[in-house]
Amino acid sequence: MSVLEYVRSQTKEFLESMPKSVRKKKGQFFTSLETAMFMAEMFDFSNCGDEVSVLDPGAGTGILTAAFVDRVFKENPNIRITITCYETDTEVLPVLKNNLEHLKNTFKDSLNYRIIEEDYILSQSNDFQENLLASKNPEKYDYVIGNPPYLRVMRDNPSAIAMPKVVHGAPNLYFLFASMSLFNLKNDAEMVYIIPRSWTSGAYFKAFREYFLNEGKIESIHLFVSRDKVFNAEQVLQETMIIKVRKTAKKPDNVLITSTDSSSDFENITKLRVPYDAVVAGDELYVYLPTNETDINVIKKINMYHSTMPDEGLKMKTGIVVDFRQWEELRKEPGKNTLPLFYSQHIRDGRVNHQPSGKEYDWIIDEKPGLIQKNKNYVFIKRFTAKEEHRRLQCGVYSPSDFEEYEYIGTQNKINFVDKVDGGEMDTKTTYGIYALLNSTLFDMYYRILNGSTQVNSTEINNIPVPPVDLIKEIGEQVLISKDLSTDNCDRIISEVAYA
């Protein structure tokens, strides 16, 4: 039995003995052998010396370390490897120790290992923060390979407190581990990590992206087309990716983006080389994930312009009313002092209506100014769509004249709406122009490349480059003349006016 088959068998026994529900609470999702081998293949060993050091933080059963070691010795049987594994879980530690000892017995004096049974983050937080208790020479490694815990923690969690420079909003252990791993690398050294896709955009991950993408540079990305097959033994519904990052300030010319259907089939790999600036772009350092030439062209087209909606005096905001919290203010029927409350179900065929939404309450009282807004021109957009739906951006024009008996209206917080930054009213041409942009195939494709989730995030929309407002008005005027709100018509008009 090969060392990899041995480690796989030990890992399988452990998984069968430990309920998924227990491991999920710890954020433990174990890497398949096929994925571990693929990750090991991503490293470049062409310039490594006679001795190399590798770090596996949150090592689990050691399957990533085993795959790394197996590949290194196949390429260079005379090399010496020093392994460092961090692991604190008392349930998995015996399996890890047994697997590393098996490696040691197989490769003898060519391999040494140590297991550090300390919290990976807390044990080095002083070094990371460079405070008075930091080591003069913190340990650095030639390679890091990792599958960190995927677990949201509170902002007062000790690990989050220990790494304030990368925490903004809701912390997750996976990006704390990734930050520390990059810190642990020697200059010009490589790390390969399997992590969720969520960090690539959004405000919560901004501080992490700033640190991670300034200290290191992405060299390759692997995407899984089917998210439910990544951890095929674990039944994880998570948008997951594998990244290879080099610790350097020098940007590579391009990034290799590969994709497969699942973690058990790395035979049919799609490959694409993408200019680095088309992958990591913008003030927010968003990471775009194009998978074909069409995606690359979409990014290039949108990035023709450099101003955003807020730059042009417009802004997407989130609906105000959280219905399950404000149910005392909601009403089932219209009446005195009630206003229409709009849900995403009211956005249909490019328009906003107020037909029965299927919700119990379609009306709200007018007594709390903080829950209502002016009845004026808006573009409404659904915040949530189903994964299988054809479009991610689903929007409609809200016309105040359709509800002229009301001075104010309510919006439920599962819709977003575009409004003037200063609280004034968008003119009709601008309203229809913004609708056309958001309803276009171009913007829908761009947003899908930017964000793999089913949620439409207003912060991200507000950071997408748009044409100047005079072109937006020209687009809107053409839509009004045509009286056609279809995506095909919007595509035609914006391509003629703004993206020729």
N, C-alpha and C positions, 0 to 999 in steps of 0.2 A: 504494500500500500504506500503510495507517495505521501510526502508530508502534507500536501494540500488535501488529499483525500482523508488523511487522518484527522486533520483539523476540522474538515467539514463534518465528519462523522461525530466528533466530539461536540461540535456546535449544534448539530441536529439533535443529539441526545439532550443537550441543555434546553433547547427550545421546546422540546416535547415535555420536559419536566417543569417548565415555568410558564404559567398561564399568560397569555397575551395581555390580559387586563392588568396584571402586576407590572409587566415590563412597560406598558404604555404610560403608567403613572410616573415612571422614572424617565420617560422619553427615550427608551431603548428600542431601536429597530435595527435588527442585525443584517449585515451585508451578505448577499449571496456570494458563493464562491466565484461564479462567473463575473459578477461585478467587481469583486476584489482583484481578480486576475486582470480585468480590463483596466482598472485604476493603476495597477502596477505597471502595465504596459505604457501608460502615458508619460512616465518619467524618462528623462534623457540621461543615460549613463555613459555617454560617449566621452565625457571629460572627467569622470570621477577618478579619484586616486586609488591607491592600494587598500586604503581603509575608509569606510564610510560610516556615518552615524545616521540613524533613522529614529524619528519620534512618532509614536502612535498614541495620541491623547484619547482617553476614553476607549481603551483598547477592546473591551468586551472579551470575546473568546480568543482574540488574536488573529482572526482570519485575514485581516488586511496586512498585518506584519508578515504572516506566513506567505501570502502572495508576493509581497515585496521581496522577501528573502529568496524565494524560489526563483524569481526572475533574475535577480542579481547574480546568483550562483550559476545559473544557466549561461549567462553571458560572460562571467569571469569567475571560474572555479577557484582562483587563487586569491580572491579578495577577502578582506576581513570586515565583518559587520558588527557594529555595536548597536544594540536595540534598547530603547527606553520606552516603556509602556506605563501610562497612568491608568489606574483603575481603582475604584473604591467600593464597588458593589461586592459585598461579601458572598452573594450567591454565585456570581460568575468568576470570582477570583480563583477558586480551585481549578476551574476549567482552563483559564488563561495560564496559570502556572504549569499545569500539565502539558499544554500545547507548546509553550516556550521551551520547556525541558526536553520535549520531543525534538524540537528544532536543534537544540544544543547537542543532543545525543547523535543527531544525524550529521551535523556539520562540524562537530568537535571544536577544535581550537580556532576555527575560522569564524566562530560566532560567540558573542557574549551578550547577555541580556540582563536587564534589571527591571523590576516592577516597582513603581513608586505608588504606594497606597495612600496618597494624599489627594485632596481636592486640586484638580489641575489648575483652576483659575486662582484660587486663594493662595496656593503655594508660591505663586510667582507675581502676584498683583503688585507688590512693591517694586519689582523690576520693571513691570510694564508701565507703571505710573512714574517711574524714575524719581521716587521720593527718597527721603533720608535713609530709609531702611533697605534701599535697593543694593543688590550685589554689585561689586565693582566689575565683575566679569560674568554676567549671566550666561548660562549654558546655551549654546547655539548648535543647530543640527544641519547636516547636509541635505536631509530630506524629511518631509513630514507627510504622513498619509493618515487620513482620518475620516471617520463617520461619527460626528459629534452627537450628543443627545439633542433631541428635538423637543424642547420643553419651554413653554412660556413661564416666566417667573415674574414676581412683583418687583417694582422698582426698589423696594427696600430689601430685596434678596441680597445676601452678602456678596455673591458673585457680581451682581449688577452694580452694587455700591463700589466694588473694587475696581471697576473699569468704566468710570464716568465718561471718559473721552469718546467712547463708542456707543453710549446709551442715549437714545432720544425716544421718548414714548415707551411703548411696551417692550421690555427686553425678552430675548429668547436665548437659551443657553447655546444654541448652535452658532450664533454669530459672535458670542463671547469667546467660544472655543476657536473659531476661525481667526479672530483677531489675535489671540494669544499665540496661535500656531504660526502666524506670519511673523510675530515678534520673535518666536523661537528659531526662526530660520537664519542661517548665515546669509550674508549679502550674496546676491546672484544665485541663491539656492532655490529649490522648487518644493511646492506642496501640492498635493492632490487631495481634494475633499469632495465628499458627496453631501450636498446640502439642499434644503428647500429652495425654490425659486423666489420666494417672497421678498428676499433682500434686494432684488434687482431694481425695485422702484418703491415709491411711497415715502412719506415723511418719517415714519418710525425708524427706518433703516438709514436715514441720511447720514448720521454721525458715523455709523459703521462703514458706509460706502466711502466717505471722505477719508477715513483712516486706511481702509483696506486697499482702495484703488489709487491712493497716493503712495503708500508704502510698497505696494506690489503692483504687478501688471498681469492681466489675464493673458495666457498664451493659448489655451484651448478650453472648449466647453463641450460637454456631451449632454444632449437632451433625450428624454424618453418621451416618445409619442403617446404611449398609453400610461397614464399616471398610476393606474391600479396594478401595474405589473412591475413596478420598480423594486419593491421589497416583496417579491411574489409569495414568500412564505409568511409574510407579516400582515397582509391585507391592509396596506397603508394607502389611503386616498390622499396623496400629497404630490404637488407639482415639485419634482425633484430633478436635480442636475448634478453633474460632476464637473468640477473646475480644476484646471491646472494653473497655478499662479507662481510667478517668479518674483522674488524679492529684489526689486530694482526700481529705479526712477525712470529708466529708459523705456519708452513705449515701443512695442514691436510694430512692424508694418501692418500685420494683420493677425487675426485670431482664427484658429481652426475650429469650426463648429461642426460637430458630428451629431447624428441622431440615429436611434434604433427604436424598435417598437417596444422592447421590454428589456429587463435585466438578465434574461436567460438566453437571449439571442443577440450576440454581438457579431454575427456573421454578415448580415445585410446592413452595413453601415452607410448612411448617406453623409458625404463630406462636402464642406463649403468653406472656402477661405474668404474672410470678410475684413475689409479695412478696419483697423483698430478704432478709428474715430466714428465708425458706423455702429460699433458695439458699445463703447463707453462714450457717452456724449452728454452735453448740456451742463448747466450750472449745478444741477442736482446729481450729476454723475450717474444718471440712470444707465442700466445695462440692457441693451436691446438684443433680442435673440432671433435674428433672421435665420431661416432654414433653407432659403433658395434665393435665386437672383431677383425674383419678383419682390421679395421682402426688402432686399438691399435697395432696389429702386424706389420703393415706397419711402424708406428712411431718407434717401437723398432728396426726394421731392419735397417732403414735409420740411426738411432742414434747409430748403432754399431760403426760407424766411427766418428771421431771428427774433422778432417780437412775439409776445404771447398775448392772450386775451387781456390779462391785467394791464399789460403795456398799452393796449388799445382802449383802455377804459372799461373793459368788460370783465366779468368774473363769474365762474361757476360756483354756486353755493349749494349746501345741502338743505333739504326740506326741514322745516322747523318742528313739526308736531311728532312727538313719539307717542303713538296712540295708546300703547298699553300703560304709559305713565300718566297721560292726560285724559283718561277715560271719563273723568267727571265733567270735563268740558265738552265732550262729544255728544252728539245727538243722532238718533236714528232717522228722524224726519225733519224737513225744513220747518221753520216757524219764526216767530218774532226773535230778533237779535241772534239769528243763526246765519252762518256763512258756509258756502260749499268747501268741503275738504277734499283735496285731490290726492289720489293714490297713483301708483304706477299703472294700475289697471285702466286708468282714464286716458292713457297715452295710446292712441290707436290710429294707424294709417296716416301718420304725420300731423295729426291734430290732437288737441286736448278737449275731451268732452266731460260731462258729469253724469253720464248714465250710471245706473247701479253698478258698483264696483265688485260686488260679491262680499264686501266687508259689512260688518254689522252697523258701522257708523260712517255715514258719508257727509256729516255736517258738524260744525264746531261753533260754539257760542263766541260772541265778539267781545267778551268782557276782559280778556287778557291781551293787551297790546303785544306782548312778547311772543304770542303764539300765532299772530296773523300778519299778513303783509299786503301791500298795496295791490289793487287789481289793475295790472298794467301789462305791457308786452313782456313775455318770457319765452324761453325755450326750455321745456321740461325734458328730462332724460331719465330713464330707469337706472337706478343704482345697482340692481341685481338682475341677472339673466341666467337662464339654465345653460349648463355646459354645452349641451347639444344644439342650442339655438344658432341659427345661421349668422346673426349679428350680435356683437357685444354692445354697440352703441345704438340704442333704440330711443328715438326722441320725437317730440311733437311740438308744434307751434301753439302757444297759449295766446288767444286773442281776447283782450278784455271786453270787446264789444259783444262777445258771445254770452257774457255774464254782466251786462251793463247795469243791472239793478243792484249790484254789490260794489261797495267802495273798497272792501277788503276780501281776501280769500285765505284759506289755510292750505299748507302743503305738508304731507306726511313725509317722514324722513327717509323713506325708501325711494324718493326721487331726488334728483339734483335739478337745479334751475340756473339758467344764465341770466344775469342782471347787470345793470350798470354798477361800476365800483362805487360811485358817489351816491348811489341810491336813487338817481334820476331814472327816467324811462328811456329804454331803447326805442329808437324810431323803427318803423315797420320794416324798412329795407334792411337794416342791420339785423333785426330779429330773424328775417327769412334767410339772410346770408349766413348767420351762425347755424341756423337749422340745416342749411344745405351742406355746410362743412361737416357737421357732426353726423349727418345722414349719409354722407358719401362713403363709397367703398374705400377710398384712400385713407380717410381718418379711422374707419373701423379696422382696417388692416394694421395701420400704425399702432393703434391702441392694443391690439392683440399681440403684436410683436413686443410691445413695452410691458404688458401686464398679462400674466397667464391666468389670473383669477377671474371669477365671474362678477366681481364687483367693479363698478365704475367709480373711480376715486376722483373727487373734484380737484384735489391738489395736483394730481398727475395731468388732468385735462388742462388745468391752468398753466402748466409748464410746456404744453405742446406748442411749437411755433405755428403762428397763423399769419395770413396775409394782412397788410395794413387795412385799417377800417374802411378806407375809401373803396378798396377792392371787395371787401366783405359786403358793402352796400351795393356795389355793382352786381355781385352775385345774387344778392337778395332781390334786386330789381328784376333781374332776368327770371327768377323763380316766380315772382308775382305776375309778370307778364304772361308766362307760360301756364300759370295756374296748375302746375303739375309738381306734386311733392314727392314723386317717386325717386328712389335711389338712382335709377338710370338717368333721369333728367338732371338730378343734382350732380352726378358724375360728369355729365356732358358740359354743364354750365361752368363748374369750377375748373375743369380742364381747359376750357376756352378762355376764361377770364384770368385765372390765377396760376395755373400749373401747366401752361402750354409747353 
